[in-house]
Amino acid sequence: MKTVIIGGGLAGLAAAFKMAGRDEILIIEKEPEPGGIASSYVIDNYHIEKYYHHIFASDKELISLIEELGLGKKLEWRKGTTGYYYNGKIYPMNTPLEILKALPLMDVIRLTWLVLKAKGIKDRTLFDEIKAKDWIIDTSGESVYNNFFLPLLQSKFGDNKEKVSAAWLLGRVQIRSNRGTKGERLGYMRGGFAALIEKMADAIRQKGGAIRNGQVSRIEVENGYVRGVDVDGVTIKCDRIISTCSPHVLEKIINTKLLGCDLDITYQGTACALFGLTEKVMDDVYWLNIKEEVPFGAIIEHTNFIPVSDYGERLIYVTSYFQSPESVLWQLDDEGVIDMYLKGLEKLFPGFRSKVKWWRLRRDMDTAPVYEVGYGKKVLPYKTGINGLYLAGMFSEANYPERSMNGSVAAGFRCVDAVLTEGIL
């Protein structure tokens, strides 16, 4: 039997990796190389991700996959320090004493209570129907919301910030609370995650699978069964399809009434700039959240996390989410977006432009779901109402209530489990 996988991101690669050797596998990927939003640039003699990435100690499927592929020695656990830009100053936010310097004492006490309470909640189902804003204010008060959480929600969800569910917030807090006395413990593959993508692709090919560049324009369905896909004007017959594309793309290539599920999921886009610099910008801060009128929500100084000696130059990400195709971050050309970002960076760090050696910009329309109240009921199933059509991606239960590299790998694996359950491999 032949399976076509639409999309060569982590979910598609994970599904192909698990199915290869059991079935004839063909991945159709629109980009020249696989990887999706986990893909990398090649800068001189090194790889660096187009979007910043790190992993958490709880990412069991991803860590196990890295080990299985023989890449375990590349995975290192390092200190990920955070800071908060407020009133013209960077406040480190790693130790209790540092947090006390950034926030009023009563806010620190209330924030600590919120974190402890969040960590103790095992079943987040009921919180899917509660707004994050309401739960934060009820738990810790308006000052904690305004001084700490509002800038974070604004940077991540923009105009949708007040729609986000408390279930997402709880998941986020629980994932991000693996902190020691000096900072958060985060994992990264030295040399970059490009090695993971390459190893997965090689393993798929070695088991007889193939990865082809192309654009799927239609999924062919006949009498309730998938029959093939149209790729760049050519029909490829197959017995099974795993689609990893976002709901709004899926709507363009199939009659969604046949799916047996709604695709009512709001997505947002991301404009992520990477700058090569001559010198560092921040002292010992990896991740900077910002409460300031600038056109981005976070700055990630990668070489404050991974040694600059790995690259021979300083690297810093500047990123912002946007909520619609009408956003200037989507409408402007690359130079226009970079100019916006540079003006904001100059506001925070005068003289920033003089440090810039080069830049890259990656923009995608569907980088993350908006985890609105009630999102739990919108999570898409792995198996659809069309025989032979399966779904896996950021919209899957493995990526709720927070998306991650691990969630995408797990979604791909669990989708194959759904195929196996039907006993048709």
PEPE-V628132 format. One record per backbone hydrogen bond with DSSP energy under -0.5 kcal/mol. NH is the residue of the N-H (numbers start at 1). CO is the residue of the C=O. E is the energy in kcal/mol with one decimal. If there is no record, write none. Layout:
nh;co;e
NH;CO;E
NH;CO;E
This chain:
nh;co;e
3;24;-3.3
4;240;-2.6
5;26;-2.9
6;4;-0.6
6;242;-2.6
7;5;-0.8
7;28;-2.9
13;9;-2.8
14;10;-2.6
15;11;-2.2
16;12;-2.4
17;13;-2.9
18;14;-1.9
19;15;-1.9
20;16;-2.7
21;23;-0.9
22;19;-2.4
23;19;-1.2
24;1;-2.6
25;23;-0.6
26;3;-2.1
27;210;-2.9
28;5;-2.9
29;27;-0.6
29;212;-2.7
35;8;-2.7
38;35;-2.3
39;36;-1.7
41;48;-3.3
43;41;-0.6
43;46;-2.6
44;42;-0.6
46;43;-2.2
48;41;-1.9
50;39;-2.5
51;39;-0.5
55;187;-2.3
59;56;-2.0
60;58;-2.3
63;59;-2.5
64;60;-2.5
65;61;-2.0
66;62;-2.5
67;63;-2.1
68;64;-2.6
69;65;-2.0
70;67;-1.8
71;66;-2.6
74;71;-1.8
75;71;-0.6
75;72;-1.0
76;74;-0.6
76;188;-2.7
78;76;-0.6
78;186;-3.2
80;78;-0.5
80;184;-3.8
81;79;-0.8
83;287;-2.4
84;91;-2.0
85;289;-3.1
86;84;-0.6
86;89;-2.8
87;291;-0.6
89;86;-1.0
91;84;-2.6
91;89;-0.6
92;90;-0.6
93;82;-2.4
99;95;-2.4
100;96;-2.1
101;97;-1.3
102;98;-1.1
103;99;-2.2
108;104;-2.1
109;105;-2.3
110;106;-2.4
111;107;-2.8
112;108;-2.5
113;109;-2.0
114;110;-2.2
115;111;-2.4
116;112;-2.4
117;113;-2.5
118;114;-2.8
119;115;-2.5
120;116;-1.1
121;118;-1.3
122;120;-0.7
124;122;-0.7
127;124;-0.6
128;124;-0.6
128;125;-1.6
129;126;-1.3
130;127;-1.3
132;164;-3.1
135;131;-2.3
136;132;-2.7
137;133;-2.4
138;134;-2.6
139;135;-2.1
140;136;-3.3
141;136;-0.7
141;137;-1.4
145;141;-1.5
146;142;-3.2
147;143;-2.8
148;144;-1.9
149;144;-1.6
150;145;-3.4
152;148;-0.7
153;149;-2.8
154;150;-2.7
155;151;-2.2
156;152;-1.7
157;153;-2.8
158;154;-1.8
160;157;-2.4
161;158;-1.8
163;160;-2.0
164;160;-0.7
164;161;-0.6
165;371;-2.7
166;127;-0.9
166;130;-3.2
167;127;-1.2
169;165;-1.5
170;166;-2.7
171;167;-2.2
172;168;-2.6
173;169;-2.8
174;170;-2.6
175;171;-2.1
176;172;-2.4
177;174;-0.6
178;175;-0.5
179;177;-1.8
180;183;-2.7
184;80;-1.6
185;178;-2.2
186;78;-2.7
186;184;-0.7
187;55;-3.0
188;76;-2.2
190;74;-3.0
190;188;-0.7
192;189;-2.9
195;192;-1.1
197;193;-1.9
198;194;-2.6
199;195;-2.3
200;196;-2.3
201;197;-2.4
202;198;-2.5
203;199;-2.4
204;200;-2.2
205;201;-2.2
206;202;-2.6
207;203;-1.2
208;205;-2.0
209;204;-2.7
210;25;-1.7
212;27;-3.3
214;29;-1.9
216;214;-0.5
217;230;-2.9
218;230;-1.0
219;253;-3.2
220;218;-0.6
220;228;-3.1
222;225;-3.0
225;222;-1.6
226;387;-2.1
227;220;-3.0
228;220;-1.2
229;236;-2.1
230;218;-2.9
231;229;-0.6
231;234;-3.6
232;215;-1.8
232;230;-0.5
234;231;-1.8
236;229;-3.4
236;234;-0.5
237;235;-0.6
238;227;-1.6
239;2;-2.3
240;2;-1.6
241;388;-3.2
242;4;-2.3
243;241;-0.6
243;390;-3.0
244;6;-2.2
244;242;-0.5
249;246;-0.8
250;246;-2.5
251;247;-2.1
252;249;-1.1
253;249;-0.6
253;250;-1.2
254;250;-0.8
256;254;-1.0
258;255;-1.9
259;256;-1.4
265;263;-2.3
268;368;-2.4
269;322;-2.8
270;364;-2.1
271;320;-2.8
272;270;-0.6
272;362;-2.8
273;271;-0.6
273;318;-3.1
274;360;-2.6
275;316;-2.8
276;358;-2.3
277;275;-0.5
277;314;-2.9
278;355;-2.0
284;282;-0.8
286;81;-0.9
287;81;-2.4
288;286;-0.5
288;299;-3.1
289;83;-2.5
289;287;-0.6
290;297;-1.1
291;85;-2.7
292;290;-0.6
294;292;-1.7
297;319;-2.0
298;319;-1.3
299;288;-1.9
300;317;-2.4
301;286;-2.2
301;299;-0.6
302;300;-1.3
303;315;-1.4
304;301;-2.1
305;302;-1.9
306;302;-2.7
310;307;-1.8
311;308;-1.8
312;308;-2.9
313;308;-0.6
314;277;-1.7
316;275;-1.9
317;300;-3.3
318;273;-2.4
319;298;-1.9
320;271;-1.3
321;155;-0.8
322;269;-2.2
327;324;-1.7
330;327;-1.6
331;327;-2.4
332;328;-2.5
337;333;-2.0
338;334;-2.5
339;335;-2.2
340;336;-1.9
341;337;-2.6
342;338;-2.9
343;339;-2.1
344;340;-1.9
345;341;-2.7
346;342;-2.6
347;343;-1.4
348;344;-1.5
349;345;-3.7
352;349;-1.6
354;351;-0.7
355;352;-2.0
356;352;-0.5
356;353;-1.3
357;276;-3.4
358;276;-1.2
360;274;-2.1
362;272;-2.4
364;270;-1.7
367;268;-1.8
368;268;-1.4
370;266;-3.0
371;369;-0.7
372;370;-2.4
373;163;-2.2
374;128;-2.8
375;372;-2.3
377;374;-1.3
378;375;-2.3
379;375;-0.8
380;395;-1.7
384;389;-1.9
385;259;-3.7
387;224;-2.4
387;385;-0.5
389;386;-2.1
390;241;-2.8
390;388;-0.5
391;382;-2.5
392;243;-2.0
396;393;-1.8
399;396;-1.9
400;397;-1.7
408;404;-1.8
409;405;-2.1
410;406;-2.9
411;407;-2.2
412;408;-2.1
413;409;-2.2
414;410;-2.9
415;411;-2.1
416;412;-1.6
417;413;-1.9
418;414;-1.8
419;415;-1.7
420;416;-2.8
421;417;-2.2
422;418;-0.9
422;419;-0.7
423;420;-1.6
424;419;-0.9
